[in-house]
Structures are given as structure tokens and as C-alpha cells.
Amino acid sequence: MNEYVKYFMGAFFGYLNEPKRVRKEKRRQKQAGRPAFSARWFGLLPWALRQLFHKK
């Protein structure tokens, strides 16, 4: 248990010691790598419905 607390506190204070702009950049890069919300939760269904109703 003590090792877990040490790890957690080290990670927490390491995060706090990073500059704010570095934290924001990491967060932005993480979000850019994700698929859209609808694709994550519902798969291809939203895309298929969009293709069905938005024919040109």
C-alpha cells in the first residue's frame, strides 16, 4: 500500500510541476487522436444514417 501512495503522490506532484501550457498541449494531443464521440459510442451507425439521408 505504501508503494502505491508513493507512486500516486509522485505522479500527482509531477503533473502539478509541469507548466500549464505543457499540460494543455498534452490534453489537446490526446483529444486529437480520439475518434468522434458518436463513433466511439455508437460505431458505424451514425455514419451509415448520415450517408443514407444526405445523398447528393
Secondary structure, 3 states (H helix, E strand, C coil): CHHHHHHHHHHHHHHHHCCHHHHHHHHHHHHHCCCCHHHHHHCCHHHHHHHHHCCC
